[in-house]
């Protein structure tokens, strides 16, 4: 498990996939948190966020921050 600020990144499969916890996507996240999540995405390829019931518009806004 990797820890960055309040973010916990836990590998969930052999070569691909990690679960991200310790952040609230609904409340919004800082640029530093986005950078940590982006790095985890680049390292693991697939990310899972549990219990984050984002509306479609909020999900799109979150995804757009990755460029």
DRENZATOR-643483 format. One record per atom (N, C-alpha, C): residue in three letters; x, y, z; atom name. Coordinates in pm, 1 decimal, decimal comma. Layout:
BEGIN
+------+----------+----------+----------+------+
! resn !       px !       py !       pz ! name !
+------+----------+----------+----------+------+
!  ALA !        X !        Y !        Z !   CA !
...
+------+----------+----------+----------+------+
END
This chain:
BEGIN
+------+----------+----------+----------+------+
! resn !       px !       py !       pz ! name !
+------+----------+----------+----------+------+
!  UNK !     86,1 !   -118,4 !      0,0 !    N !
!  UNK !      0,0 !      0,0 !      0,0 !   CA !
!  UNK !     89,7 !    123,3 !      0,0 !    C !
!  UNK !     50,4 !    221,8 !    -78,8 !    N !
!  UNK !    120,1 !    349,6 !    -85,9 !   CA !
!  UNK !     32,7 !    453,9 !    -20,0 !    C !
!  UNK !     92,2 !    549,5 !     51,6 !    N !
!  UNK !     12,2 !    654,4 !    114,2 !   CA !
!  UNK !     65,1 !    789,6 !     70,3 !    C !
!  UNK !    -23,3 !    875,6 !     20,2 !    N !
!  UNK !      8,9 !   1011,7 !    -19,3 !   CA !
!  UNK !    -96,0 !   1101,8 !     43,0 !    C !
!  UNK !    -57,4 !   1185,3 !    138,0 !    N !
!  UNK !   -152,4 !   1266,0 !    214,2 !   CA !
!  UNK !   -255,6 !   1172,2 !    276,4 !    C !
!  UNK !   -384,4 !   1190,1 !    244,7 !    N !
!  UNK !   -488,5 !   1102,8 !    297,6 !   CA !
!  UNK !   -524,7 !    990,7 !    202,0 !    C !
!  UNK !   -457,3 !    982,6 !     91,0 !    N !
!  UNK !   -490,7 !    884,5 !    -11,7 !   CA !
!  UNK !   -419,6 !    753,2 !     17,5 !    C !
!  UNK !   -496,9 !    644,9 !     12,0 !    N !
!  UNK !   -437,2 !    512,5 !     21,1 !   CA !
!  UNK !   -454,4 !    446,7 !   -115,2 !    C !
!  UNK !   -346,3 !    389,5 !   -166,4 !    N !
!  UNK !   -346,4 !    322,5 !   -295,6 !   CA !
!  UNK !   -307,5 !    178,1 !   -270,5 !    C !
!  UNK !   -401,7 !     87,1 !   -299,2 !    N !
!  UNK !   -378,0 !    -54,2 !   -271,1 !   CA !
!  UNK !   -393,7 !   -134,2 !   -399,2 !    C !
!  UNK !   -287,8 !   -204,8 !   -436,0 !    N !
!  UNK !   -292,2 !   -290,8 !   -554,7 !   CA !
!  UNK !   -398,8 !   -398,0 !   -533,3 !    C !
!  UNK !   -481,0 !   -424,0 !   -635,7 !    N !
!  UNK !   -587,2 !   -523,3 !   -621,1 !   CA !
!  UNK !   -570,7 !   -641,9 !   -714,6 !    C !
!  UNK !   -479,7 !   -636,1 !   -807,1 !    N !
!  UNK !   -457,6 !   -747,0 !   -899,2 !   CA !
!  UNK !   -308,1 !   -756,8 !   -927,3 !    C !
!  UNK !   -269,8 !   -861,9 !   -994,8 !    N !
!  UNK !   -128,2 !   -882,9 !  -1023,8 !   CA !
!  UNK !    -61,3 !   -766,6 !  -1093,8 !    C !
!  UNK !    -91,9 !   -748,1 !  -1222,6 !    N !
!  UNK !    -22,8 !   -646,8 !  -1301,4 !   CA !
!  UNK !   -103,8 !   -520,2 !  -1322,8 !    C !
!  UNK !   -234,9 !   -526,9 !  -1303,4 !    N !
!  UNK !   -321,5 !   -413,1 !  -1334,9 !   CA !
!  UNK !   -422,6 !   -393,2 !  -1223,0 !    C !
!  UNK !   -443,7 !   -267,9 !  -1185,5 !    N !
!  UNK !   -552,2 !   -233,6 !  -1094,2 !   CA !
!  UNK !   -508,3 !   -193,7 !   -955,2 !    C !
!  UNK !   -572,2 !    -87,7 !   -904,7 !    N !
!  UNK !   -549,5 !    -41,7 !   -767,9 !   CA !
!  UNK !   -677,7 !     22,7 !   -716,2 !    C !
!  UNK !   -698,7 !     10,5 !   -587,3 !    N !
!  UNK !   -812,9 !     74,9 !   -521,7 !   CA !
!  UNK !   -763,9 !    201,1 !   -452,3 !    C !
!  UNK !   -833,8 !    310,7 !   -475,1 !    N !
!  UNK !   -801,1 !    438,2 !   -413,3 !   CA !
!  UNK !   -903,2 !    464,7 !   -303,4 !    C !
!  UNK !   -855,2 !    494,1 !   -184,9 !    N !
!  UNK !   -944,3 !    531,5 !    -75,3 !   CA !
!  UNK !   -884,6 !    650,3 !     -1,8 !    C !
!  UNK !   -963,2 !    707,2 !     86,7 !    N !
!  UNK !   -915,3 !    820,9 !    164,6 !   CA !
!  UNK !   -942,3 !    956,0 !    101,1 !    C !
!  UNK !  -1017,9 !    958,9 !     -8,3 !    N !
!  UNK !  -1056,0 !   1086,3 !    -68,6 !   CA !
!  UNK !  -1206,6 !   1086,5 !    -93,4 !    C !
!  UNK !  -1263,6 !   1206,0 !    -98,9 !    N !
!  UNK !  -1406,0 !   1222,5 !   -125,2 !   CA !
!  UNK !  -1420,0 !   1296,1 !   -257,7 !    C !
!  UNK !  -1450,2 !   1222,2 !   -363,2 !    N !
!  UNK !  -1460,8 !   1283,0 !   -495,4 !   CA !
!  UNK !  -1578,7 !   1378,1 !   -505,4 !    C !
!  UNK !  -1681,3 !   1356,1 !   -425,9 !    N !
!  UNK !  -1799,3 !   1442,4 !   -428,8 !   CA !
!  UNK !  -1766,2 !   1581,6 !   -374,4 !    C !
!  UNK !  -1683,6 !   1587,0 !   -269,6 !    N !
!  UNK !  -1646,4 !   1714,4 !   -208,0 !   CA !
!  UNK !  -1545,2 !   1791,0 !   -292,3 !    C !
!  UNK !  -1484,2 !   1723,5 !   -387,2 !    N !
!  UNK !  -1380,8 !   1786,2 !   -468,7 !   CA !
!  UNK !  -1243,1 !   1754,4 !   -414,3 !    C !
!  UNK !  -1145,2 !   1760,1 !   -501,4 !    N !
!  UNK !  -1008,3 !   1725,4 !   -462,2 !   CA !
!  UNK !   -911,4 !   1831,2 !   -511,9 !    C !
!  UNK !   -801,7 !   1843,6 !   -442,2 !    N !
!  UNK !   -700,5 !   1944,1 !   -475,2 !   CA !
!  UNK !   -619,9 !   1900,2 !   -597,7 !    C !
!  UNK !   -545,3 !   1994,8 !   -652,3 !    N !
!  UNK !   -457,5 !   1963,2 !   -765,3 !   CA !
!  UNK !   -351,7 !   1861,1 !   -724,6 !    C !
!  UNK !   -302,8 !   1868,3 !   -601,2 !    N !
!  UNK !   -203,0 !   1772,0 !   -554,3 !   CA !
!  UNK !   -261,9 !   1631,4 !   -547,6 !    C !
!  UNK !   -387,8 !   1621,4 !   -505,8 !    N !
!  UNK !   -454,1 !   1491,6 !   -501,5 !   CA !
!  UNK !   -475,3 !   1438,2 !   -641,9 !    C !
!  UNK !   -515,8 !   1524,4 !   -733,9 !    N !
!  UNK !   -531,8 !   1482,3 !   -873,5 !   CA !
!  UNK !   -399,1 !   1430,8 !   -927,6 !    C !
!  UNK !   -289,7 !   1497,0 !   -895,5 !    N !
!  UNK !   -158,5 !   1452,1 !   -942,1 !   CA !
!  UNK !   -125,3 !   1313,4 !   -886,4 !    C !
!  UNK !   -156,7 !   1288,6 !   -760,0 !    N !
!  UNK !   -130,4 !   1157,4 !   -699,8 !   CA !
!  UNK !   -218,0 !   1049,6 !   -762,2 !    C !
!  UNK !   -345,0 !   1081,8 !   -787,4 !    N !
!  UNK !   -436,1 !    985,9 !   -850,0 !   CA !
!  UNK !   -391,6 !    958,3 !   -993,4 !    C !
!  UNK !   -350,7 !   1061,3 !  -1064,2 !    N !
!  UNK !   -303,4 !   1043,1 !  -1202,1 !   CA !
!  UNK !   -181,1 !    953,9 !  -1205,2 !    C !
!  UNK !    -89,7 !    973,9 !  -1113,8 !    N !
!  UNK !     30,4 !    890,3 !  -1108,0 !   CA !
!  UNK !     -7,9 !    745,1 !  -1079,9 !    C !
!  UNK !   -103,1 !    723,7 !   -990,2 !    N !
!  UNK !   -150,1 !    587,5 !   -961,1 !   CA !
!  UNK !   -212,8 !    526,0 !  -1085,6 !    C !
!  UNK !   -287,2 !    605,0 !  -1161,3 !    N !
!  UNK !   -349,5 !    556,5 !  -1284,4 !   CA !
!  UNK !   -242,7 !    514,5 !  -1385,1 !    C !
!  UNK !   -137,9 !    596,8 !  -1398,7 !    N !
!  UNK !    -29,7 !    562,8 !  -1491,2 !   CA !
!  UNK !     42,7 !    435,1 !  -1447,5 !    C !
!  UNK !     58,3 !    415,9 !  -1318,2 !    N !
!  UNK !    128,5 !    298,5 !  -1266,0 !   CA !
!  UNK !     44,1 !    171,8 !  -1271,9 !    C !
!  UNK !    -87,3 !    183,4 !  -1247,1 !    N !
!  UNK !   -172,3 !     65,4 !  -1230,6 !   CA !
!  UNK !   -268,7 !     40,4 !  -1346,2 !    C !
!  UNK !   -292,4 !    140,0 !  -1431,0 !    N !
!  UNK !   -376,4 !    122,3 !  -1547,6 !   CA !
!  UNK !   -525,9 !    130,1 !  -1522,1 !    C !
!  UNK !   -572,8 !     78,4 !  -1411,6 !    N !
!  UNK !   -714,3 !     79,3 !  -1375,4 !   CA !
!  UNK !   -725,7 !    119,7 !  -1229,7 !    C !
!  UNK !   -815,9 !    212,8 !  -1198,6 !    N !
!  UNK !   -837,0 !    254,6 !  -1060,3 !   CA !
!  UNK !   -981,1 !    230,0 !  -1019,8 !    C !
!  UNK !   -999,6 !    189,6 !   -895,4 !    N !
!  UNK !  -1132,0 !    167,2 !   -838,6 !   CA !
!  UNK !  -1152,9 !    264,3 !   -722,9 !    C !
!  UNK !  -1266,9 !    332,2 !   -722,9 !    N !
!  UNK !  -1306,0 !    423,7 !   -616,6 !   CA !
!  UNK !  -1436,9 !    371,0 !   -559,3 !    C !
!  UNK !  -1435,3 !    320,5 !   -439,0 !    N !
!  UNK !  -1556,8 !    264,8 !   -378,6 !   CA !
!  UNK !  -1639,9 !    375,3 !   -313,1 !    C !
!  UNK !  -1771,5 !    356,0 !   -315,4 !    N !
!  UNK !  -1866,3 !    444,7 !   -246,8 !   CA !
!  UNK !  -1848,8 !    591,5 !   -285,5 !    C !
!  UNK !  -1839,9 !    616,4 !   -415,1 !    N !
!  UNK !  -1828,5 !    752,4 !   -467,9 !   CA !
!  UNK !  -1943,3 !    774,6 !   -565,7 !    C !
!  UNK !  -2064,6 !    799,5 !   -516,3 !    N !
!  UNK !  -2181,4 !    811,1 !   -604,1 !   CA !
!  UNK !  -2185,4 !    944,7 !   -678,5 !    C !
!  UNK !  -2099,1 !    959,3 !   -777,1 !    N !
!  UNK !  -2092,6 !   1084,1 !   -852,9 !   CA !
!  UNK !  -2204,4 !   1090,6 !   -956,9 !    C !
!  UNK !  -2264,5 !   1206,1 !   -967,9 !    N !
!  UNK !  -2358,8 !   1232,2 !  -1075,9 !   CA !
!  UNK !  -2277,7 !   1238,7 !  -1206,2 !    C !
!  UNK !  -2340,1 !   1215,9 !  -1321,8 !    N !
!  UNK !  -2265,7 !   1217,7 !  -1448,0 !   CA !
!  UNK !  -2183,6 !   1345,2 !  -1470,4 !    C !
!  UNK !  -2240,6 !   1460,3 !  -1438,7 !    N !
!  UNK !  -2166,2 !   1585,4 !  -1457,3 !   CA !
!  UNK !  -2044,5 !   1595,1 !  -1367,1 !    C !
!  UNK !  -2058,2 !   1551,1 !  -1243,3 !    N !
!  UNK !  -1945,7 !   1553,2 !  -1149,4 !   CA !
!  UNK !  -1838,4 !   1454,5 !  -1191,8 !    C !
!  UNK !  -1880,0 !   1338,3 !  -1242,0 !    N !
!  UNK !  -1783,0 !   1239,9 !  -1291,5 !   CA !
!  UNK !  -1706,3 !   1296,9 !  -1410,0 !    C !
!  UNK !  -1776,0 !   1362,3 !  -1501,4 !    N !
!  UNK !  -1710,5 !   1421,5 !  -1617,2 !   CA !
!  UNK !  -1611,7 !   1529,7 !  -1574,4 !    C !
!  UNK !  -1650,1 !   1613,6 !  -1479,7 !    N !
!  UNK !  -1560,3 !   1719,1 !  -1431,8 !   CA !
!  UNK !  -1433,8 !   1658,5 !  -1368,5 !    C !
!  UNK !  -1452,0 !   1550,8 !  -1291,6 !    N !
!  UNK !  -1337,0 !   1481,7 !  -1231,6 !   CA !
!  UNK !  -1247,1 !   1426,0 !  -1340,8 !    C !
!  UNK !  -1304,1 !   1359,5 !  -1439,6 !    N !
!  UNK !  -1225,7 !   1298,6 !  -1547,5 !   CA !
!  UNK !  -1153,0 !   1404,1 !  -1631,0 !    C !
!  UNK !  -1214,7 !   1517,6 !  -1653,7 !    N !
!  UNK !  -1152,8 !   1623,8 !  -1734,6 !   CA !
!  UNK !  -1026,3 !   1678,8 !  -1669,7 !    C !
!  UNK !  -1011,4 !   1663,7 !  -1538,9 !    N !
!  UNK !   -891,8 !   1715,1 !  -1471,6 !   CA !
!  UNK !   -768,0 !   1632,9 !  -1504,7 !    C !
!  UNK !   -787,0 !   1519,2 !  -1570,7 !    N !
!  UNK !   -672,9 !   1437,0 !  -1611,9 !   CA !
!  UNK !   -621,4 !   1474,5 !  -1750,1 !    C !
!  UNK !   -691,8 !   1565,3 !  -1817,8 !    N !
!  UNK !   -645,0 !   1615,7 !  -1945,7 !   CA !
!  UNK !   -678,3 !   1537,5 !  -2065,5 !    C !
+------+----------+----------+----------+------+
END
